[in-house]
């Protein structure tokens, strides 16, 4: 007897599953760094901590964080000159002797702590001293290599402790860069939606909506983003955390990284150490918004209002380099489809860069 004629009925069931990792505690406010020991106690992280900081940020907050934790925990400090593969490996060897990590610093320090946390399977707390980009709460980390920056999987922080008094004292250029990074979410979402329509890439409407809303909040409140503004720092940190959460929901950096980020990564290869990450993304976002047929002038105005650069010249890059970066961008993470993968030609790239200077 053949089994071909036998119909086996199966009960339909919903079989999708997803594991979201987000910060458990998020503290933002004036003097909030004083709560760092209580946060560690609340999270039951262990008895010993390695504070990772930089030569400048150890003075701004790293030393104080060490002293605060030293009252209840065994604490040591690692001063990072940079984030690189050798540095990551060095910190990993040290980190195995500690229960948890505390990253106190700017984007590079936070990313270093994030990668080491992921590789050693330990928890870490993010204590940003500047609001320069959205990595303070995300599950992605940017690591420079000889071929440009690469984006790596990492742990999101177990907690974020963002002291707006400390962050407001940082150079305004850093906060403006963080704002530009978040505002560029506008075009990142448009690229994601484009890829969804053309390539069938899955999209999370919730993550996309949160990312877009985060950008809108900063654009509407750009008047608060002036040098030394603690209220501005508070708004930017909230936006950066929300952007990081959107990435955690999506399971990738898609909600906050499109063609404008590919342009930035191309600049890192062609003209390294010129503009800040967020600054470059902001400039890229003006051009990609133009290609999408959106309000590129509105993006440019918002960036100008917060004091972020809007032209290559303002970050020390000549126009020819910017053109090369636009054309090279499609080769950066080619699996990530964006508007720049739609056949951008040299003539169009030159027009886009020239457009940045229009009044």
C-alpha positions, 0 to 999 in steps of 0.5 A, spaced: 500 500 500 502 506 498 502 512 502 502 517 497 494 517 498 494 518 505 493 526 507 497 528 513 493 534 517 498 538 521 495 543 525 497 550 523 502 554 528 505 560 528 513 558 528 517 565 528 521 566 534 526 572 536 530 574 541 531 581 543 536 584 547 536 591 550 539 595 556 535 593 562 536 600 566 537 607 562 539 613 567 539 619 564 540 626 567 544 631 571 549 628 576 546 621 575 553 618 575 553 618 582 548 612 581 553 608 578 554 603 584 546 602 585 545 600 578 551 595 579 548 593 585 541 592 582 543 588 576 547 583 581 553 583 576 558 581 581 564 583 585 569 586 581 569 591 575 574 593 569 573 600 567 575 601 560 576 609 559 581 613 555 586 618 556 582 624 556 575 621 558 578 618 565 579 625 567 572 627 565 568 621 568 572 615 568 576 616 574 570 618 578 567 612 576 573 608 578 572 611 585 565 610 586 565 603 584 571 602 589 567 603 595 563 596 594 567 593 588 574 591 586 576 595 581 581 596 575 582 601 569 584 600 562 586 606 558 585 605 551 589 609 546 584 606 540 580 601 538 583 596 534 584 588 533 590 588 538 587 592 543 581 588 543 585 582 544 589 585 550 583 587 553 580 581 553 585 577 556 585 582 562 577 582 562 577 574 564 579 576 571 573 581 572 565 580 573 563 585 569 565 591 564 564 599 565 565 603 558 566 610 560 568 615 554 566 616 547 564 612 541 570 608 541 571 607 548 564 604 548 565 600 542 571 597 545 567 595 551 562 592 547 566 588 543 570 585 549 563 584 553 561 580 547 567 576 546 568 574 553 561 573 554 560 578 560 556 584 561 558 591 561 555 598 563 555 604 558 557 611 561 558 615 555 562 622 556 559 625 549 553 624 545 557 623 538 553 617 535 548 612 537 553 606 539 552 608 546 546 603 547 546 599 540 548 591 539 553 593 534 560 596 534 564 599 529 572 597 529 577 600 524 581 596 519 586 597 514 580 597 509 576 601 513 571 601 519 567 594 519 560 593 523 561 587 528 555 584 532 556 585 540 552 586 546 548 592 547 549 594 554 546 591 560 545 599 563 546 606 560 548 611 565 548 618 561 550 624 566 548 630 562 552 635 566 558 631 563 556 630 556 554 638 556 561 639 557 564 635 552 566 639 545 559 641 542 562 638 535 561 631 538 553 633 540 552 635 533 555 629 530 551 625 534 545 629 532 547 628 525 547 621 526 540 620 528 537 625 523 540 620 518 535 615 520 531 619 515 534 616 509 536 609 512 529 608 513 528 610 506 533 605 503 530 600 508 523 601 505 527 601 498 530 594 499 524 591 501 520 593 495 525 591 490 529 586 493 524 583 498 528 584 504 524 583 511 523 590 514 520 591 521 515 596 521 516 597 529 523 598 528 523 603 522 517 607 526 521 608 532 527 610 528 524 615 524 520 618 530 527 619 533 530 623 528 523 627 527 524 629 535 531 632 534 529 636 528 523 639 531 528 641 537 534 643 534 533 650 537 536 646 544 542 643 541 547 649 542 553 649 546 553 647 553 546 646 553 544 640 558 537 640 556 540 639 549 544 633 551 538 630 555 534 630 548 540 627 544 542 622 549 534 620 549 534 619 541 541 615 541 538 610 546 532 610 542 536 609 535 540 603 539 533 600 541 531 600 534 537 596 532 536 591 537 528 590 535 531 589 528 536 585 529 541 589 525 543 596 524 538 597 518 534 602 522 540 607 522 544 605 517 543 606 509 547 609 503 549 615 508 553 610 512 556 607 506 558 614 504 561 615 511 565 608 511 567 610 504 570 616 506 574 612 512 577 608 507 579 614 502 580 620 507 581 617 514 580 621 520 577 627 517 570 628 519 567 624 525 562 619 523 556 622 525 558 628 521 559 624 515 553 621 515 549 627 516 552 630 509 551 623 506 544 624 508 543 630 504 545 627 498 541 621 499 535 624 501 535 628 494 536 621 490 530 619 494 526 625 492 525 628 499 526 634 503 534 634 502 533 642 504 530 640 511 535 635 512 541 640 511 537 646 515 536 642 521 544 640 521 546 647 520 541 649 526 545 644 530 552 646 528 553 640 524 557 640 517 553 640 511 559 640 506 565 636 505 569 642 505 567 643 512 570 637 515 577 638 511 575 634 505 575 636 497 569 635 493 573 630 488 574 626 494 567 626 496 565 624 489 569 618 489 566 616 496 559 616 493 561 612 487 565 607 492 559 607 497 556 601 493 562 597 494 561 597 502 557 592 505 554 590 498 549 586 501 546 592 504 541 595 498 541 602 498 539 608 493 546 608 491 546 601 488 541 604 483 546 605 478 549 612 480 554 615 475 560 620 476 556 625 473 550 625 478 555 624 484 558 630 482 552 634 481 550 631 488 556 634 491 555 641 488 548 641 490 551 641 497 553 648 497 547 651 494 543 656 497 
